Amino acid sequence: MFVDKAKILIKAGNGGDGAVAFHREKYVAAGGPDGGDGGRGGNIVFQVDDNISTLADFRYKRKYKAQNGENGRGSHCNGKKAPDLVIRVPRGTVIREVESGVVMADMSSDEPFIAAKGGKGGWGNCHFATSTRQTPRFAKSGAPGEEWEVTLELKLIADVGLLGFPNVGKSSLLSVVSEAKPIIGDYHFTTIIPVLGVVSMGPENSFVMADIPGLIEGAAEGIGLGHEFLRHVERCRMLVHIVDVAGSEGRDPIDDFEKINSELERFNPDLAKCPQIVAGNKIDLATDEQLKTFRDYITGKGYEYYEICAPIKHNTKELINAVAAKLAELPPVKRYEAEEIPQEILLQKKNNGFRVTVEDGVYIVEAEWLNKILMKTDPDDYESLQYFQNVLQSTGIIDELIKQGIHEGDTVSIYDLEFDYIP
């Protein structure tokens, strides 16, 4: 099954918690704190795999979570760093952040992309020892790993895209100019998935041609198969527009040509500006008058035009030579540049998604990660409470309370902990 679009949730591993431990050894008095640090959580990494040609695997698994880092231990033993989770995708996959729609990465090269970074490990209590605080009974929890909902969109990497109505001879042309073996038949939509073929022009000189499933009128609105595969034309450096010049199916060749270009314009205006070479196919079935009428129309519009009969390779070499010459003048295959994720979304992630609500004058703070820290806080230990207060300040919770209008003496509720707010 050819699948070229998917939505998945990725979650990097959380950092391991720092340990609260004290050195205990015979004949060593007051050994002091020796809690180790937590390990870093695993990253989510995307990697191109040329053995994969579709996104079908992502139809059945939509959540990917890396391992958490190990917690620290006593005797200054740090937790083990978690391994990265590598997600393999076909070359040409574009990764977008769902909420903003911005491009995070274009997987067109072999370079891996870290989409979600694992959380840093928390410090053990040995880091919090000072000359005045010699027995800290608290440690830092590991930071949460990044979490994103992303869309994966496969845009095939091809130099040349073959366009045209169903059954005009696109697959036949690809089969005779490359080693590709597309399905060929005298019926509509023989090709139901894009097919790539490498066209060799000699030693170290070749280009990739893509047979895009047949377009029909209304493809930009989802009619037929064209809407599903028009995205694969967007990267092409140029297009070869194949037309049944004989009108063997009762359609007018000129009308076919204009309708396909109209669909390209409606789907993506930039596609209409892509260089085109027009190939009039099935000339063995056309009359001299049909050939002249179409030839005059296309050349009159300024297009380079070739008359071919693909199954018997008539004039196909001349067409391919013209394509190669045009490619030599064009810039490389389009790559999508990574974009900046909007600041408000980054801030929401940075604040770890805490929520502050007010009910009957009580300010309620909710955050899964904060409850984890609260469980390790000793209300009877001043230094532990001081550390908890610093967490509230550094993560922006205090600022949010002030923003929502809290005053001195108002009650703040954080799960099982309630206290009066003092500025």
VOGU-3710 file (C-alpha; in Angstrom, 3 decimals, decimal comma):
1> mfvdkakili> 0,000/0,000/0,000  1,389/3,397/-0,993  0,902/5,885/1,854  2,454/9,336/1,511  1,014/11,221/4,488  0,784/10,403/8,200  0,379/12,104/11,559  2,282/10,809/14,583  3,099/11,808/18,157  6,756/11,778/19,196
11> kagnggdgav> 7,939/11,999/22,801  11,578/12,108/23,833  12,589/10,392/27,055  12,549/12,199/30,386  15,776/12,749/32,225  16,436/10,508/35,202  16,008/11,929/38,710  18,962/12,925/40,825  19,466/10,833/43,954  19,272/11,864/47,595
21> afhrekyvaa> 21,929/9,833/49,364  24,574/10,244/52,082  27,900/8,524/52,352  27,862/5,810/54,991  31,140/4,089/55,715  32,679/2,681/58,826  35,245/5,001/60,385  34,179/7,843/58,075  32,213/10,372/60,064  29,813/12,762/58,331
31> ggpdggdggr> 30,549/11,404/54,843  28,216/14,004/53,359  25,815/13,913/50,416  26,814/11,655/47,527  23,656/11,305/45,406  24,446/10,852/41,706  22,865/12,635/38,747  20,131/11,184/36,549  20,872/10,148/32,957  19,689/12,037/29,894
41> ggnivfqvdd> 16,498/10,839/28,216  16,650/9,417/24,707  16,204/11,683/21,671  13,761/11,061/18,827  15,847/10,933/15,649  14,626/10,704/12,046  16,884/8,946/9,542  16,496/8,421/5,780  16,261/4,801/4,660  16,339/4,210/0,908
51> nistladfry> 14,866/0,743/1,404  11,572/2,353/2,431  9,353/3,875/-0,247  6,112/4,725/1,605  4,855/5,872/5,003  2,636/2,797/5,384  4,193/1,747/8,712  2,906/4,924/10,333  -0,711/3,915/9,698  -0,414/1,259/12,385
61> krkykaqnge> 1,878/2,900/14,907  1,221/6,538/15,685  3,018/7,076/19,005  6,780/6,938/19,388  8,355/7,351/22,824  12,043/7,149/23,656  13,292/5,607/26,882  13,762/7,672/30,033  17,193/8,165/31,530  18,079/6,090/34,605
71> ngrgshcngk> 17,852/7,651/38,044  21,007/8,510/39,922  22,210/6,380/42,830  24,333/6,763/45,919  28,128/6,842/45,974  28,095/9,465/43,204  26,778/6,903/40,685  25,145/8,680/37,771  22,203/7,137/35,932  22,735/5,658/32,476
81> kapdlvirvp> 21,903/7,782/29,440  18,959/6,373/27,452  19,486/5,335/23,808  18,010/7,437/21,025  14,887/6,183/19,255  15,591/6,207/15,503  12,586/6,502/13,183  13,366/5,566/9,583  11,539/7,343/6,764  11,776/7,346/2,957
91> rgtvireves> 13,937/9,960/1,281  11,946/13,101/0,512  9,817/13,072/3,684  8,920/16,553/4,943  8,317/16,822/8,698  5,930/19,537/9,904  4,791/20,589/13,376  1,010/20,100/13,433  -0,154/23,150/15,390  1,821/25,765/13,452
101> gvvmadmssd> 2,316/23,859/10,198  5,955/24,979/9,935  8,590/22,730/8,364  10,846/21,149/10,972  13,014/19,229/8,504  13,226/17,999/4,928  14,639/14,473/4,963  16,327/14,661/1,584  19,901/13,989/2,693  21,538/11,258/4,757
111> epfiaakggk> 21,993/13,581/7,732  19,892/12,501/10,753  17,483/14,994/12,309  16,854/15,237/16,048  13,154/16,082/16,171  12,671/15,895/19,956  15,469/16,232/22,486  15,581/14,081/25,581  15,315/15,757/28,967  18,455/16,462/30,969
121> ggwgnchfat> 19,093/14,339/34,011  18,433/15,903/37,411  21,253/16,767/39,801  21,878/14,620/42,832  21,901/16,203/46,259  25,711/16,450/46,259  25,376/19,475/43,929  23,348/21,386/46,499  25,830/21,089/49,375  27,299/24,392/50,565
131> strqtprfak> 29,224/25,539/53,607  25,951/26,442/55,304  23,860/23,603/53,841  25,821/20,459/54,444  22,993/17,892/54,394  20,624/18,762/51,524  17,740/16,290/51,591  16,484/17,057/48,132  17,613/16,517/44,553  16,553/17,803/41,183
141> sgapgeewev> 14,079/15,800/39,131  14,898/15,003/35,535  13,617/17,420/32,916  10,789/16,163/30,672  11,667/15,271/27,090  10,281/17,306/24,221  6,955/16,211/22,789  5,582/17,101/19,374  2,730/16,087/17,148  4,058/16,046/13,605
151> tlelkliadv> 2,875/15,268/10,100  5,053/13,292/7,729  4,512/14,100/4,066  6,378/12,241/1,354  7,308/14,396/-1,635  9,220/12,236/-4,089  12,610/13,515/-5,190  12,588/13,451/-8,976  14,147/15,736/-11,565  11,347/15,279/-14,088
161> gllgfpnvgk> 7,643/14,674/-13,590  5,496/13,037/-16,280  2,048/14,610/-16,480  -1,045/13,863/-18,498  -4,506/12,353/-18,479  -4,893/8,628/-17,780  -3,880/6,277/-20,605  -1,895/8,835/-22,626  1,337/6,797/-22,469  3,297/8,064/-19,451
171> ssllsvvsea> 4,107/4,565/-18,199  5,049/3,437/-21,699  7,527/6,286/-22,047  9,086/5,634/-18,634  9,467/1,933/-19,414  11,407/2,545/-22,644  13,739/5,297/-21,392  14,620/3,778/-17,988  14,869/0,442/-16,189  11,580/1,073/-14,367
181> kpiigdyhft> 8,819/-1,490/-14,893  5,510/0,333/-14,389  2,238/-1,484/-15,035  1,110/-0,797/-18,597  -2,430/-1,421/-19,796  -5,042/-0,047/-22,135  -7,306/1,234/-19,377  -7,555/4,212/-17,041  -5,514/4,510/-13,848  -3,177/1,650/-14,694
191> tiipvlgvvs> -0,662/3,494/-12,534  -2,099/3,987/-9,058  1,136/4,915/-7,283  4,026/7,171/-8,384  6,806/5,218/-10,114  10,415/6,417/-10,285  12,868/5,542/-13,036  16,514/6,485/-13,510  17,287/7,673/-17,036  20,949/7,111/-17,892
201> mgpensfvma> 22,611/9,548/-20,284  26,084/8,014/-20,015  28,776/7,532/-17,345  27,989/9,546/-14,200  25,202/11,342/-16,021  21,616/10,438/-15,179  18,396/11,908/-13,873  15,276/10,640/-12,107  11,908/10,666/-13,843  8,599/10,148/-12,022
211> dipgliegaa> 5,425/8,738/-13,545  2,683/10,568/-11,641  -0,730/8,798/-11,597  -3,136/10,246/-14,143  -4,754/13,576/-13,475  -8,277/14,433/-14,523  -10,323/17,595/-14,372  -11,062/18,470/-10,746  -7,936/16,786/-9,392  -7,123/19,818/-7,216
221> egiglghefl> -10,457/19,231/-5,425  -9,739/15,536/-4,936  -11,398/14,009/-8,005  -9,632/10,925/-9,343  -6,125/10,115/-8,112  -4,440/13,388/-9,019  -5,119/15,213/-5,757  -3,344/12,466/-3,818  -0,191/12,688/-5,914  0,106/16,284/-7,098
231> rhvercrmlv> 2,384/16,897/-4,093  4,981/14,675/-5,723  5,294/17,110/-8,629  6,249/20,013/-6,357  9,922/19,072/-6,143  10,387/18,382/-9,863  12,816/20,633/-11,683  10,787/20,368/-14,874  7,727/18,634/-16,306  7,130/16,576/-19,426
241> hivdvagseg> 3,488/16,956/-20,406  2,288/13,971/-22,458  -0,835/14,381/-24,563  -2,762/11,841/-26,642  -2,454/13,856/-29,833  -4,801/11,488/-31,690  -7,666/12,051/-29,235  -8,157/8,277/-29,306  -10,559/8,374/-26,360  -12,801/11,037/-27,805
251> rdpiddfeki> -11,148/13,943/-25,970  -9,658/17,032/-27,596  -5,824/17,150/-27,160  -5,756/20,930/-26,755  -8,501/20,779/-24,141  -6,580/18,019/-22,295  -3,440/20,147/-22,251  -5,204/23,211/-20,858  -7,149/21,265/-18,226  -4,023/19,646/-16,753
261> nselerfnpd> -2,225/22,979/-16,574  -5,287/24,495/-14,949  -5,219/21,796/-12,240  -1,537/22,511/-11,582  -2,274/26,223/-11,231  -5,133/25,597/-8,805  -3,139/23,153/-6,685  0,040/25,234/-6,495  0,591/28,383/-8,609  4,350/27,786/-8,564
271> lakcpqivag> 3,831/24,567/-10,541  2,435/26,534/-13,454  5,812/28,321/-13,697  7,774/25,060/-13,797  9,505/24,515/-17,181  7,546/22,173/-19,462  8,333/20,182/-22,552  5,258/18,863/-24,379  5,228/15,421/-25,992  2,463/14,521/-28,428
281> nkidlatdeq> 2,109/10,726/-28,107  0,196/8,141/-30,207  1,105/9,851/-33,463  0,549/6,535/-35,250  -3,194/6,952/-34,572  -3,384/10,636/-35,480  -4,191/12,237/-38,822  -1,902/14,793/-40,426  -4,466/17,473/-39,679  -4,603/16,533/-35,975
291> lktfrdyitg> -0,813/16,599/-35,739  -0,549/20,000/-37,415  -3,340/21,564/-35,346  -1,836/20,508/-32,033  1,741/21,261/-33,124  0,824/24,787/-34,189  -1,084/25,409/-30,956  1,724/24,256/-28,629  4,583/25,941/-30,503  2,469/29,065/-30,747
301> kgyeyyeica> 2,355/29,176/-26,947  6,152/28,962/-26,811  6,567/25,371/-25,601  9,255/23,007/-26,842  7,381/20,192/-28,576  8,164/16,616/-29,671  6,010/14,054/-31,464  6,604/10,510/-30,199  5,270/6,982/-30,296  6,430/5,629/-26,948
311> pikhntkeli> 5,856/1,847/-27,389  8,185/1,678/-30,420  10,604/4,335/-29,088  9,963/6,637/-32,035  11,579/10,022/-31,301  11,918/9,197/-27,575  15,711/9,606/-27,696  15,350/13,128/-29,076  12,846/13,934/-26,327  15,133/12,640/-23,558
321> navaaklael> 18,128/14,507/-24,976  16,092/17,718/-24,882  15,078/16,992/-21,278  18,710/16,412/-20,253  19,799/19,635/-21,942  17,090/21,603/-20,136  17,990/20,058/-16,764  21,604/21,179/-17,205  20,347/24,786/-17,111  18,047/24,402/-14,107
331> ppvkryeaee> 18,781/24,656/-10,351  18,913/21,480/-8,241  15,860/19,672/-6,854  13,878/21,827/-4,451  14,519/21,374/-0,741  12,298/22,778/1,987  14,153/24,932/4,484  13,524/24,391/8,192  11,397/27,142/9,737  11,245/28,630/13,206
341> ipqeillqkk> 8,475/27,276/15,407  6,377/30,211/16,745  7,564/31,567/20,072  4,245/31,032/21,833  4,364/27,303/21,084  7,961/27,073/22,295  7,063/28,896/25,502  4,209/26,494/26,103  6,614/23,579/25,719  9,234/25,280/27,884
351> nngfrvtved> 6,705/25,810/30,644  5,965/22,108/30,431  2,286/22,772/29,905  1,304/23,850/33,437  -2,178/25,232/33,923  -3,399/27,796/36,464  -7,124/28,134/37,169  -9,064/30,095/39,814  -11,999/28,511/41,648  -13,745/30,247/44,576
361> gvyiveaewl> -10,726/32,479/45,117  -8,272/29,546/45,213  -5,471/29,493/42,608  -5,072/25,894/41,433  -1,824/24,900/39,731  -1,786/21,682/37,688  1,237/20,082/36,025  2,152/16,421/35,889  5,871/17,136/36,184  5,324/19,435/39,190
371> nkilmktdpd> 3,504/16,731/41,157  6,591/14,568/40,760  8,766/17,265/42,358  6,190/17,943/45,063  6,209/14,302/46,176  9,922/14,626/46,926  9,599/17,910/48,790  9,769/17,797/52,608  7,417/20,498/53,970  9,257/20,413/57,307
381> dyeslqyfqn> 12,642/21,084/55,703  13,321/24,753/54,965  15,948/24,075/52,321  13,664/21,625/50,504  10,821/24,167/50,476  13,222/26,837/49,252  14,194/24,630/46,329  10,507/24,044/45,489  9,903/27,794/45,525  12,801/28,297/43,106
391> vlqstgiide> 11,207/25,756/40,751  7,923/27,725/40,806  9,827/30,901/40,011  12,117/29,542/37,273  9,338/27,763/35,351  7,123/30,838/35,157  4,369/29,618/37,520  4,790/32,582/39,876  4,627/34,971/36,913  1,419/33,301/35,731
401> likqgihegd> -0,130/33,610/39,213  0,679/37,320/39,224  -0,700/37,671/35,695  -3,986/36,163/36,855  -4,253/38,713/39,695  -3,105/36,900/42,822  -2,696/39,028/45,955  -0,901/38,536/49,234  -2,773/36,084/51,447  -4,605/34,335/48,581
411> tvsiydlefd> -4,586/30,536/48,714  -2,527/28,518/46,214  -3,359/24,825/45,778  -0,847/22,448/44,155  -2,261/18,946/44,439  -1,970/18,007/48,152  -0,145/21,211/49,101  -1,982/24,415/50,030  -0,302/27,603/51,162  -0,937/31,348/51,380
421> yip> 0,785/33,433/48,750  3,455/35,812/50,109  5,206/38,023/47,512
//
